[in-house]
Amino acid sequence: MTRNAKILVALGMVSGVALSIAPWAGQAAETAPTPTPAPTAHAAEPGATPAAADLATARAAAQKEVVLAQVGDLKITAEQFMQYIKRDTQLVLKSTTDEGRAEVLHEMIVDRLLQEGMQREGLLPKDHTPTQKDYVEAYQSLAKRYFPKSKEVPSEEVLYKYYQEHQESFGIPAMVRISQIQFRVPVDADEKTRAEIKAKADGALKRLKAGESFSTLASELTENPQAKVAGGDLGFLQSSKYPWLQKSVAGLQVGEVSVVLESPVGYEILLLQDKRDAMLAPYANVRDNVIGILQQEAQAKAREQYAWKLAKEVGVTVEQPELKSAVPATLP
């Protein structure tokens, strides 16, 4: 995670994304719960009773709250979603598309279902609010009962097939070293604003073609703070992690500058400084790792089956239409 976090920060994909990943994200950020004084009659219409004031306050809060999903009696709100993805920059990047947001919401729903399972099994303390340690111990007990780690060793054919399909995971993947000049576009930008920012990027490209130094222009113009201090240099990146980047550098030769490109945060101009081929570990050296990965995947599948069986009893609904795929079409 540490390496991926550095890569994402270097690409400038994290800053500002957390507040612009969905139409409801900005609303959630603006209406995050904050301590408020006890409601008074002034919270409602003039002359209202305290009870009416309480009702008015509750209605105002309900209007602001954006509910993404309901798991039994528990809500998953946009604010909770935003807090959840802040834990991992991979989740932030994933949440830039509807498909990715649905996958993250899926994870959150499963977490809630597992919590329901812990409570039903009496694995969580009742004499105090559960701590992180309590949840870890409860989860381990639940897993031991219903989805223990698989001890089955797949056949050699299965192991080798997995290795062939995921070779870059076993060794050093192909890398590219790039420099970047980035122009960010606000998520709510209109066509005029986008055109103005695109014109700035086009102007920078003209200056490069006229002979100005890439590093000098990057220090002057790029809106990625991490790249700005390094003259645009982002170091070596695994381009296959980022489809737009992989496509962008595919046709470039070392030392060549790209055209103005669209990226998840706006417009980019890239300079390909270097390329390194992948250095992959032989199958025999990583066979035990493959076994461990497949055993973990088998356990994860069993965990999902447990959670979604429980969902039939608890009840799960997704409130935002674009996130409906967070729940499987058919439950176990």
C-alpha positions as CSV (number, residue, x, y, z in Angstrom):
1,M,0.0,0.0,0.0
2,T,2.8,2.4,0.8
3,R,4.3,2.2,-2.7
4,N,0.9,2.6,-4.3
5,A,0.1,5.6,-2.1
6,K,3.3,7.3,-3.2
7,I,2.5,6.6,-6.8
8,L,-1.0,8.0,-6.6
9,V,0.2,11.1,-4.7
10,A,2.9,11.6,-7.4
11,L,0.3,11.4,-10.1
12,G,-1.7,14.1,-8.4
13,M,-4.8,11.9,-8.5
14,V,-5.6,12.1,-4.8
15,S,-5.8,15.8,-3.9
16,G,-9.3,17.0,-4.4
17,V,-10.7,13.7,-5.7
18,A,-12.2,12.8,-2.3
19,L,-14.6,15.8,-2.6
20,S,-15.5,15.3,-6.3
21,I,-16.1,11.6,-6.8
22,A,-19.8,11.7,-7.1
23,P,-22.7,14.2,-7.4
24,W,-23.6,13.5,-3.7
25,A,-20.0,13.8,-2.5
26,G,-19.9,17.5,-2.3
27,Q,-23.2,17.6,-0.5
28,A,-21.9,15.1,2.0
29,A,-18.8,17.0,2.7
30,E,-20.7,20.3,3.2
31,T,-23.1,18.7,5.6
32,A,-20.7,16.6,7.7
33,P,-22.1,16.1,11.2
34,T,-20.7,18.8,13.7
35,P,-21.6,19.4,17.3
36,T,-24.6,21.6,17.6
37,P,-26.2,23.2,20.6
38,A,-29.4,21.7,22.0
39,P,-32.4,22.8,19.8
40,T,-34.6,25.6,21.1
41,A,-37.9,27.0,20.0
42,H,-36.0,29.3,17.7
43,A,-35.0,26.2,15.6
44,A,-38.6,26.0,14.3
45,E,-41.1,28.6,13.3
46,P,-41.6,31.6,15.7
47,G,-43.6,30.5,18.8
48,A,-43.0,26.8,18.3
49,T,-42.8,24.5,21.3
50,P,-39.5,22.7,22.2
51,A,-41.0,19.5,20.8
52,A,-41.7,21.3,17.5
53,A,-38.2,22.7,17.5
54,D,-36.8,19.2,17.9
55,L,-38.9,18.0,15.0
56,A,-37.7,20.9,12.8
57,T,-34.1,20.1,13.6
58,A,-34.6,16.5,12.8
59,R,-36.3,17.3,9.5
60,A,-33.4,19.6,8.6
61,A,-30.8,16.9,9.4
62,A,-32.8,14.4,7.4
63,Q,-32.9,16.7,4.4
64,K,-29.1,17.0,4.5
65,E,-28.2,13.4,5.0
66,V,-27.5,11.4,1.9
67,V,-28.1,7.7,2.3
68,L,-26.3,5.4,-0.1
69,A,-27.5,2.0,1.3
70,Q,-29.5,0.5,4.2
71,V,-28.3,-2.7,5.9
72,G,-31.1,-3.8,8.3
73,D,-31.6,-0.8,10.6
74,L,-28.2,0.7,9.8
75,K,-27.6,3.3,7.2
76,I,-24.5,3.8,5.1
77,T,-24.3,7.5,4.4
78,A,-22.3,9.5,1.9
79,E,-20.3,11.0,4.8
80,Q,-19.5,7.5,6.1
81,F,-18.4,6.5,2.6
82,M,-16.1,9.5,2.4
83,Q,-14.5,8.7,5.7
84,Y,-14.1,5.0,4.6
85,I,-12.2,5.8,1.4
86,K,-9.9,8.2,3.1
87,R,-8.1,5.2,4.7
88,D,-6.6,4.1,1.5
89,T,-5.6,6.1,-1.6
90,Q,-6.4,3.0,-3.8
91,L,-10.0,3.4,-2.6
92,V,-10.0,7.1,-3.5
93,L,-8.8,6.4,-7.0
94,K,-11.4,3.6,-7.4
95,S,-14.1,5.9,-6.3
96,T,-13.7,8.2,-9.3
97,T,-16.2,6.0,-11.3
98,D,-19.7,4.7,-10.7
99,E,-18.4,1.1,-11.0
100,G,-15.6,1.8,-8.5
101,R,-17.9,3.5,-6.1
102,A,-20.3,0.5,-6.3
103,E,-17.4,-1.9,-5.5
104,V,-16.4,0.2,-2.4
105,L,-20.0,0.3,-1.2
106,H,-20.1,-3.4,-1.7
107,E,-17.2,-3.8,0.7
108,M,-18.9,-1.5,3.2
109,I,-22.1,-3.5,3.1
110,V,-20.2,-6.8,3.6
111,D,-18.5,-5.2,6.6
112,R,-21.9,-4.3,8.1
113,L,-23.2,-7.8,7.5
114,L,-20.2,-9.3,9.2
115,Q,-20.7,-7.0,12.1
116,E,-24.4,-8.2,12.3
117,G,-23.0,-11.8,12.3
118,M,-20.7,-11.0,15.2
119,Q,-23.6,-9.6,17.2
120,R,-25.9,-12.5,16.4
121,E,-23.2,-15.0,17.5
122,G,-22.7,-13.1,20.8
123,L,-19.0,-12.3,19.9
124,L,-19.1,-8.6,20.7
125,P,-19.1,-7.3,24.3
126,K,-22.4,-5.9,25.7
127,D,-21.0,-4.2,28.7
128,H,-19.0,-1.6,26.8
129,T,-18.7,-0.1,23.3
130,P,-16.6,-2.6,21.2
131,T,-13.0,-1.5,20.6
132,Q,-11.0,-2.2,17.5
133,K,-9.4,-5.1,19.4
134,D,-12.9,-6.5,20.2
135,Y,-13.9,-6.4,16.5
136,V,-10.7,-8.1,15.4
137,E,-11.1,-10.9,18.0
138,A,-14.8,-11.3,17.1
139,Y,-14.1,-11.4,13.4
140,Q,-11.4,-14.1,14.0
141,S,-13.9,-16.2,15.9
142,L,-16.6,-15.7,13.3
143,A,-14.2,-16.7,10.5
144,K,-13.1,-19.8,12.4
145,R,-16.8,-20.9,12.7
146,Y,-18.1,-20.1,9.2
147,F,-15.3,-19.3,6.7
148,P,-12.0,-20.7,8.0
149,K,-8.9,-20.2,5.8
150,S,-8.7,-22.9,3.2
151,K,-6.0,-25.6,3.6
152,E,-6.7,-27.1,0.2
153,V,-3.7,-27.0,-2.2
154,P,-4.9,-26.4,-5.8
155,S,-3.5,-28.6,-8.6
156,E,-0.3,-27.6,-10.3
157,E,-2.3,-26.7,-13.4
158,V,-4.4,-24.3,-11.5
159,L,-1.4,-22.8,-9.7
160,Y,0.6,-22.3,-12.9
161,K,-2.4,-20.8,-14.7
162,Y,-2.8,-18.2,-12.0
163,Y,0.9,-17.4,-12.1
164,Q,0.8,-16.9,-15.9
165,E,-2.2,-14.5,-15.5
166,H,-0.6,-12.5,-12.7
167,Q,3.1,-12.6,-13.5
168,E,3.7,-8.9,-12.8
169,S,2.6,-9.6,-9.2
170,F,5.7,-11.8,-8.8
171,G,8.7,-9.7,-9.4
172,I,9.3,-6.1,-10.6
173,P,6.7,-5.0,-13.2
174,A,7.5,-2.9,-16.2
175,M,8.0,0.7,-15.2
176,V,8.2,4.1,-16.9
177,R,9.7,7.3,-15.7
178,I,7.7,10.3,-16.6
179,S,7.6,14.1,-16.0
180,Q,4.3,15.8,-15.9
181,I,2.7,19.2,-16.4
182,Q,-0.8,19.0,-15.0
183,F,-3.8,21.3,-15.4
184,R,-6.6,20.4,-13.0
185,V,-10.3,20.7,-13.9
186,P,-12.9,21.2,-11.1
187,V,-15.5,18.4,-11.1
188,D,-18.3,20.9,-11.5
189,A,-16.6,22.9,-14.3
190,D,-18.8,24.0,-17.2
191,E,-17.8,23.8,-20.8
192,K,-16.4,27.3,-20.9
193,T,-14.1,26.6,-17.9
194,R,-12.9,23.3,-19.4
195,A,-12.2,25.1,-22.6
196,E,-10.2,27.8,-20.8
197,I,-8.1,25.2,-18.9
198,K,-7.6,23.2,-22.1
199,A,-6.3,26.4,-23.8
200,K,-3.8,26.8,-21.0
201,A,-2.5,23.3,-21.6
202,D,-2.4,23.9,-25.4
203,G,-0.4,27.1,-24.7
204,A,2.1,25.1,-22.6
205,L,2.6,22.6,-25.4
206,K,3.3,25.3,-27.9
207,R,6.0,26.7,-25.6
208,L,7.5,23.2,-25.3
209,K,7.6,22.8,-29.1
210,A,9.2,26.3,-29.3
211,G,12.1,24.9,-27.3
212,E,11.4,25.8,-23.6
213,S,12.6,23.4,-21.0
214,F,10.1,20.8,-19.8
215,S,11.3,21.0,-16.2
216,T,11.2,24.8,-16.2
217,L,7.7,24.9,-17.5
218,A,6.6,22.2,-15.1
219,S,8.0,24.1,-12.1
220,E,6.1,27.2,-13.4
221,L,2.8,25.7,-14.5
222,T,2.0,22.2,-13.1
223,E,-0.8,22.1,-10.6
224,N,0.5,18.9,-9.0
225,P,2.4,20.2,-5.9
226,Q,4.6,17.0,-5.6
227,A,5.7,17.3,-9.2
228,K,6.1,21.1,-9.1
229,V,9.0,21.0,-6.7
230,A,10.8,18.3,-8.8
231,G,10.5,20.0,-12.1
232,G,7.6,17.7,-13.0
233,D,9.5,14.5,-12.4
234,L,7.3,11.7,-11.0
235,G,9.9,9.0,-10.9
236,F,9.3,5.4,-12.0
237,L,5.7,4.3,-12.1
238,Q,3.9,1.1,-13.0
239,S,1.8,2.4,-15.8
240,S,-0.3,-0.7,-16.0
241,K,-1.9,0.4,-12.7
242,Y,-3.5,3.4,-14.4
243,P,-5.2,2.6,-17.8
244,W,-5.2,6.3,-19.0
245,L,-1.4,6.5,-18.3
246,Q,-0.6,3.2,-19.9
247,K,-2.5,4.2,-23.0
248,S,-0.8,7.6,-23.1
249,V,2.8,6.4,-23.0
250,A,2.3,3.4,-25.2
251,G,3.2,5.3,-28.4
252,L,5.9,7.5,-26.9
253,Q,9.7,7.0,-27.4
254,V,12.1,7.8,-24.6
255,G,12.7,11.6,-24.6
256,E,9.4,12.3,-26.5
257,V,6.7,14.7,-25.2
258,S,3.0,13.7,-25.5
259,V,0.1,15.8,-26.9
260,V,-2.3,17.3,-24.4
261,L,-4.0,14.3,-22.7
262,E,-7.2,14.0,-20.6
263,S,-6.7,12.3,-17.2
264,P,-8.9,11.6,-14.2
265,V,-8.1,15.1,-12.8
266,G,-7.9,17.3,-15.9
267,Y,-5.3,17.7,-18.7
268,E,-1.7,16.5,-18.8
269,I,1.4,16.8,-20.8
270,L,3.9,14.0,-20.3
271,L,7.6,13.6,-21.0
272,L,8.7,9.9,-21.2
273,Q,12.2,9.9,-19.6
274,D,12.9,6.2,-19.4
275,K,11.5,2.7,-19.7
276,R,12.3,-0.5,-17.8
277,D,11.2,-4.0,-18.8
278,A,9.6,-6.3,-16.2
279,M,11.8,-8.6,-14.2
280,L,9.6,-11.5,-13.3
281,A,10.3,-14.3,-10.8
282,P,10.2,-17.9,-12.1
283,Y,7.2,-20.0,-11.2
284,A,9.2,-22.4,-9.0
285,N,10.4,-19.5,-6.8
286,V,6.9,-18.2,-6.1
287,R,4.8,-21.3,-6.1
288,D,4.2,-21.1,-2.3
289,N,3.1,-17.5,-2.7
290,V,0.6,-18.6,-5.3
291,I,-0.8,-21.3,-3.0
292,G,-1.2,-18.7,-0.2
293,I,-3.0,-16.2,-2.5
294,L,-5.5,-18.8,-3.8
295,Q,-6.2,-20.0,-0.3
296,Q,-6.9,-16.5,0.7
297,E,-9.2,-16.0,-2.3
298,A,-11.1,-19.2,-1.4
299,Q,-11.6,-17.8,2.1
300,A,-12.8,-14.5,0.8
301,K,-15.3,-16.2,-1.4
302,A,-16.6,-18.1,1.6
303,R,-16.8,-14.9,3.6
304,E,-18.9,-13.3,0.8
305,Q,-21.3,-16.2,0.7
306,Y,-21.8,-16.0,4.5
307,A,-22.4,-12.3,4.4
308,W,-24.9,-12.4,1.5
309,K,-26.8,-15.3,3.0
310,L,-27.2,-13.2,6.1
311,A,-28.4,-10.3,3.9
312,K,-31.5,-12.3,3.0
313,E,-32.5,-12.1,6.7
314,V,-31.3,-8.6,7.5
315,G,-32.4,-6.9,4.3
316,V,-30.1,-4.8,2.2
317,T,-31.1,-2.0,-0.2
318,V,-29.1,0.5,-2.2
319,E,-30.6,4.0,-2.5
320,Q,-28.6,5.5,-5.3
321,P,-29.5,4.0,-8.7
322,E,-25.9,4.3,-10.1
323,L,-24.7,2.1,-7.2
324,K,-27.2,-0.8,-7.5
325,S,-24.4,-3.2,-8.6
326,A,-23.1,-3.0,-5.0
327,V,-25.5,-5.9,-4.3
328,P,-25.3,-9.1,-6.2
329,A,-28.1,-9.7,-8.7
330,T,-28.8,-13.0,-7.0
331,L,-28.0,-13.8,-3.4
332,P,-26.7,-17.2,-2.2
